[in-house]
Amino acid sequence: MPKLKTKKGVAKRFRISKKGKIKYTTGGKSHLNSSKKTARVRSLRKSKTVDKATDVQFLKRMLPYG
């Protein structure tokens, strides 16, 4: 059985937590922040988790050794 390849684009954007949840950080916070509300920029700082079961299954297949 050959080694499985990791999808590098997915590996850069997502990571698997210790409990097996998939975490990611939101985009849209690197520039043009003066036009965005303070509460919006504050909420973009937090990392989020993927909740949809089909997306989790799909992403875990792309991260075989995560």
N, C-alpha and C positions, 0 to 999 in steps of 0.2 A: 504494500500500500504506500503510495508516494505521499510526501508531505503536502499539507494543504496550504494554499497561498492566502495571505491576508490581503484584503482590498485596502490599499494604502490610503486612498481618499477617505474611506470610512474610518480608518485607524487614526487619522489626523483630527477628525471631528467628534468622535465618540469614544467613551471609555466605559469599561464595565466595572461597577462598584464591587465591594466585597460580598454583598448580598445578591449579586447577579443582576442588578438593575443597570440600565444603560443611561449614562449621563452625558449631557452635552451643554455647551454654552451657546447662548443666542448670538446672532449676528446683529449688525446694524448699530454698533456702539462705538465705532472707531473714528468717525468724522461726521461733520454736519450736526453736531450735538447742540449747537446754540438754538436751533429751531425746534428741538425736542423738549417736551416737558420734563421737569426734574424727576417726577415720580416715574416716568417712563424709562429714563436713563438709569435710575436706581434699580428698577425691576429687571433691566437687561443685564445687570451685574451678576445676578444669581444664576447658578447652573440649574438646569431643568432635567427631568427624566422622561424617557419615552414610555408612554402608558399603553398605547395600542398594542395588543398582543401579536397581531400579524406583523407589525413593524419590528417588534422585539425579536421575533423568530427570524425574520429576514436579516436583521443586523447581526445577530449572533452567528448566523451562517457565514457572514462576511468577515467576522472576527473569530476564527476558529481557536486561537490560542489566547484569547482575552481572558 
